[in-house]
Amino acid sequence: MKQKIRKAVFPAAGLGTRFLPATKSSPKEMLPLVDKPLIQYSVEEAVASEIESILIVTGRDKSSIEDHFDISFELEAVLQERGKIELFKQVRALADLVKISYTRQKQALGLGHAIYQAKDFVGDEPFAVLLADDVIDAKKPALKQLIEVYQKYSAPVLATMQVKGEAISRFGVIDAEEVEPNIFKIKSIVEKPKFADAPSDMAVIGRYIFTPELFGALEKTKPGAGGEIQVADAMRFLLDEGKPFYAVKLDGVRHDAGDKLGFLIATVEFALKRDELSADFRQYLKSLNLG
């Protein structure tokens, strides 16, 4: 019987240097996209995908993430006293979303190293990994799309999207064979290739399903540039051993909210989807003289 994907890991120990000075004392995962922090979008996606337990891998100065998903007695009391019941319900709902635990990555030594901190949490189960600064707007939750493929093939699954032109060199890129519409069996992964060397236009983005075999591969993975342990290197190790990996071309729009321009684009797109903001915000955008 296939094991259900019950657990998800959120690496959130990065320094957020692309948003300095805003992230000097506040985690990038807590940057607000309209009125919710980035990480809340991904946590809600995980919950909508039937994840039961989440581990957030944090670092120094990340306590506001824990506070956000905890009960805030003083705030809730004030909201109730002032009759702001709907806001009270929204705030309380954050603490009841899902079971969340935390562990500290004492040094930021790469995505692979961050995921390795979840070894005890994961145990012998398959698990999901979500990167909070990849915000994916999709009718069917992005993670649920991956889970459906895992349930069919019983093997690790990566999320991908098509990237045209030179921009492909910013991503891990798969060489893969399409086994059914928008589902691929991976032959190899190349990390940030030059455009001329890219094996395809299919880029890996921040949603993954792994099996516990990944931890053994991470233990054998040598640090690369900057002393970091990269999950792509561990995946290549498993591929070289003949372990199957699959990829899904997601049905949805991925916003790179870890990039300033991507964050601004995501803010506009999500604001336009909000009933209470859309009409006035759309009118404001039309009024801009962008010539």
C-alpha angles and dihedrals in degrees: 000000000000114000116242117241100245103153134062132189123211114195104209106154099101121122096235093222094166089068100046131169089027091057097045091103103004126065117249087229087067096054106124119246098198096314105336127072117248094250093055091063091056094043090052089049090053092049091049087053091056097255109163103189133029132195116199113200106212139177138198117323093017099112092111088071090059091045092052093059094041131085113272105203097183095048093045092049092051093048091050093047090052093048094245093141098157091054089047090054091049093051094045092047090064091065091049099046099099142324106284128186131177140217131182125241098204094198127030096236101156140289093286091054091048092052090048089063086070095061096108092041092052098044112171097335132105110251144188129240121203127186108211097210090062101079110188119197107202138146090227109043110259093232091051089056089056093045091055090055092047090052089054100044104024091221138104115289131203129197116235140179134189116261119187127210131348093342089079089079090073093065145058105260128207131220102207148153119235108237096177133352109311093350120105137186107223122232098178144341125226118197115225098333124189110264091251091052099045110122092213143343092259111113127194114238134189105289122088142163115205137178121226089261086083092074093058089050091049090053088057095043115106120219114262132194112354091010091283126148109223124206090215089064091052091049091052089051090056092045090052088054089056096255112152121242127183134198133206124209097221123234099225144053121285119209119198096218090171088073122071096232092042090050092052092048091049090050092054094045095048093044090054089055093056114097094211094050107028102085097045094040092049090050090051092051090051090052094059116107099222097166 
